[in-house]
Amino acid sequence: MSNTVLITGATGLVGKALAKKCLQNGFNVHYLTTRKSKIKLQENYKGFYWNPQLEIIDISCFEGVNIIINLAGSSIAQRWTKAYKSLILSSRKKALELLHLSIETHDFPVKHIISASAIGIYPDSKTRYYEEDFQGTDISFLRTVVRSWEGALKAFNALGVKTTALRIGIVLDKHEGALPKISGPIKGYIGSALGSGDQWQSWIHIDDLVRMFMFVLDSSLEGIFNAVAPNPVQQKDFVKSVANVLKRPIFFPKVPEFILNFALGEMSAIALESQRVSAQKIQDLGFEYDFHELDAALRDLL
Ligand SMILES: NC(=O)c1ccc[n+]([C@@H]2O[C@H](COP(=O)([O-])OP(=O)(O)OC[C@H]3O[C@@H](n4cnc5c(N)ncnc54)[C@H](OP(=O)(O)O)[C@@H]3O)[C@@H](O)[C@H]2O)c1
């Protein structure tokens, strides 16, 4: 088997770390980007242009590729206007559909596609503990997006391609994503919990997430797996832990839900929804986390 992996969304938070790890582990990396300025043409790291909305793809990206890692999707952390909501969904669905069409049309010998998915597939609940076999019928926006994303992934099975979905939780990284947004105000003495603070947050350290992708890739593991650390925490405790690690007091009371709804609109769901998600399935298959507890992850990152 060739050792070239094709990554979509490789210029993002997860993609950058994952591409680096693939290179360290001896893979050549081909990546698809929607931004021509991000194309690099190095010996073992080559960029190719695509635009899934317009069904444009440079199919030379498939040369020597047996494995695809799909991370593409427009950010959910931007105001959810009607048009932007449509892009959140279509950027994910059309990316997978274009890869599917390319493989089908040219009969490329891809064996395995590993795709990002999200714990947003699980309905907001303070009491449930979600395992991968949970079947929901909730039709809220995030649930609809993730179900349709996973549906587009499943379609690869008909081409004889193995599929794996990693339902990713809140990714903790030093420079990008949720953590700097939470730690910034706390560093500036203006941090506080959001809403009731009781909502569960299922997080994962970026290094563990990258190792999990490599674990799935190396073992050709198929199926759906939650990509969260084994110990989710409630939002108020998340904020407390960050404050402890940064040695800052929390002066301010919790920000009431209605203020977040007013300031962020429907997108406040990202901060207010509660998903307590199990990491058991992938652990039972031998995956070992470096960061089980939030405090250890925060001490490493902050
Ligand atoms: N970070 C998290 O906490 C988290 C949690 C759950 C799930 N996820 C999912 O995991 C994936 C990777 O997350 P991330 O944090 O690395 O995301 P990210 O930093 O926003 O990067 C996503 C990448 O997707 C590509 N992209 C953006 N808009 C696109 C479009 N319209 N069509 C095709 N590609 C587009 C971009 O690459 P180019 O500009 O190079 O095209 C971008 O770098 C995402 O799909 C995300 O939804 C992330």
The ligand as an SDF file (V2000), in Angstrom:
LIG
                    3D

 48 52  0  0  0  0  0  0  0  0999 V2000
  -12.3050   22.2310   16.6690 N   0  0  0  0  0  0  0  0  0  0  0  0
  -13.3150   21.6620   17.3130 C   0  0  0  0  0  0  0  0  0  0  0  0
  -13.5010   21.9080   18.5350 O   0  0  0  0  0  0  0  0  0  0  0  0
  -14.2280   20.7000   16.5930 C   0  0  0  0  0  0  0  0  0  0  0  0
  -15.2190   20.0280   17.3190 C   0  0  0  0  0  0  0  0  0  0  0  0
  -16.0650   19.1490   16.6680 C   0  0  0  0  0  0  0  0  0  0  0  0
  -15.9310   18.9320   15.3090 C   0  0  0  0  0  0  0  0  0  0  0  0
  -14.9560   19.5970   14.6120 N   0  0  0  0  0  0  0  0  0  0  0  0
  -14.8900   19.3760   13.1590 C   0  0  0  0  0  0  0  0  0  0  0  0
  -13.6120   18.9050   12.7850 O   0  0  0  0  0  0  0  0  0  0  0  0
  -13.2310   19.4770   11.5310 C   0  0  0  0  0  0  0  0  0  0  0  0
  -11.8790   20.1570   11.6990 C   0  0  0  0  0  0  0  0  0  0  0  0
  -12.0180   21.1130   12.7390 O   0  0  0  0  0  0  0  0  0  0  0  0
  -11.0470   22.3630   12.8520 P   0  0  0  0  0  0  0  0  0  0  0  0
  -11.2400   22.9260   14.1960 O   0  0  0  0  0  0  0  0  0  0  0  0
   -9.6970   22.0120   12.3840 O   0  0  0  0  0  0  0  0  0  0  0  0
  -11.7410   23.3630   11.8070 O   0  0  0  0  0  0  0  0  0  0  0  0
  -11.1240   24.6650   11.1370 P   0  0  0  0  0  0  0  0  0  0  0  0
   -9.9180   25.1460   11.8670 O   0  0  0  0  0  0  0  0  0  0  0  0
  -12.2540   25.6220   10.9410 O   0  0  0  0  0  0  0  0  0  0  0  0
  -10.6390   24.1280    9.7160 O   0  0  0  0  0  0  0  0  0  0  0  0
  -11.5280   23.5780    8.7940 C   0  0  0  0  0  0  0  0  0  0  0  0
  -10.9350   23.6450    7.3980 C   0  0  0  0  0  0  0  0  0  0  0  0
  -11.9960   23.3680    6.4690 O   0  0  0  0  0  0  0  0  0  0  0  0
  -11.7710   24.0600    5.2630 C   0  0  0  0  0  0  0  0  0  0  0  0
  -12.9840   24.7630    4.8340 N   0  0  0  0  0  0  0  0  0  0  0  0
  -13.5670   25.8710    5.3710 C   0  0  0  0  0  0  0  0  0  0  0  0
  -14.6410   26.2220    4.6730 N   0  0  0  0  0  0  0  0  0  0  0  0
  -14.7510   25.3120    3.6640 C   0  0  0  0  0  0  0  0  0  0  0  0
  -15.6720   25.1420    2.5910 C   0  0  0  0  0  0  0  0  0  0  0  0
  -16.6870   25.9890    2.4070 N   0  0  0  0  0  0  0  0  0  0  0  0
  -15.4810   24.0860    1.7530 N   0  0  0  0  0  0  0  0  0  0  0  0
  -14.4450   23.2320    1.9200 C   0  0  0  0  0  0  0  0  0  0  0  0
  -13.5410   23.3510    2.9120 N   0  0  0  0  0  0  0  0  0  0  0  0
  -13.7060   24.3820    3.7630 C   0  0  0  0  0  0  0  0  0  0  0  0
  -10.6750   25.0890    5.5020 C   0  0  0  0  0  0  0  0  0  0  0  0
   -9.5250   24.6630    4.7790 O   0  0  0  0  0  0  0  0  0  0  0  0
   -9.0750   25.4330    3.4220 P   0  0  0  0  0  0  0  0  0  0  0  0
   -9.2310   26.8860    3.7030 O   0  0  0  0  0  0  0  0  0  0  0  0
   -7.6670   25.0040    3.2530 O   0  0  0  0  0  0  0  0  0  0  0  0
   -9.9780   24.9460    2.3410 O   0  0  0  0  0  0  0  0  0  0  0  0
  -10.4120   25.0200    7.0080 C   0  0  0  0  0  0  0  0  0  0  0  0
   -9.0420   25.1560    7.3070 O   0  0  0  0  0  0  0  0  0  0  0  0
  -14.3250   20.4700   11.1350 C   0  0  0  0  0  0  0  0  0  0  0  0
  -15.1430   19.9040   10.1490 O   0  0  0  0  0  0  0  0  0  0  0  0
  -15.0940   20.6940   12.4160 C   0  0  0  0  0  0  0  0  0  0  0  0
  -16.4770   20.9390   12.2220 O   0  0  0  0  0  0  0  0  0  0  0  0
  -14.1020   20.4660   15.2240 C   0  0  0  0  0  0  0  0  0  0  0  0
  1  2  1  0
  2  3  2  0
  2  4  1  0
  4  5  1  0
  4 48  2  0
  5  6  2  0
  6  7  1  0
  7  8  2  0
  8  9  1  0
  8 48  1  0
  9 10  1  0
  9 46  1  0
 10 11  1  0
 11 12  1  0
 11 44  1  0
 12 13  1  0
 13 14  1  0
 14 15  2  0
 14 16  1  0
 14 17  1  0
 17 18  1  0
 18 19  2  0
 18 20  1  0
 18 21  1  0
 21 22  1  0
 22 23  1  0
 23 24  1  0
 23 42  1  0
 24 25  1  0
 25 26  1  0
 25 36  1  0
 26 27  1  0
 26 35  1  0
 27 28  2  0
 28 29  1  0
 29 30  1  0
 29 35  2  0
 30 31  1  0
 30 32  2  0
 32 33  1  0
 33 34  2  0
 34 35  1  0
 36 37  1  0
 36 42  1  0
 37 38  1  0
 38 39  2  0
 38 40  1  0
 38 41  1  0
 42 43  1  0
 44 45  1  0
 44 46  1  0
 46 47  1  0
M  CHG  2   8   1  16  -1
M  END
$$$$
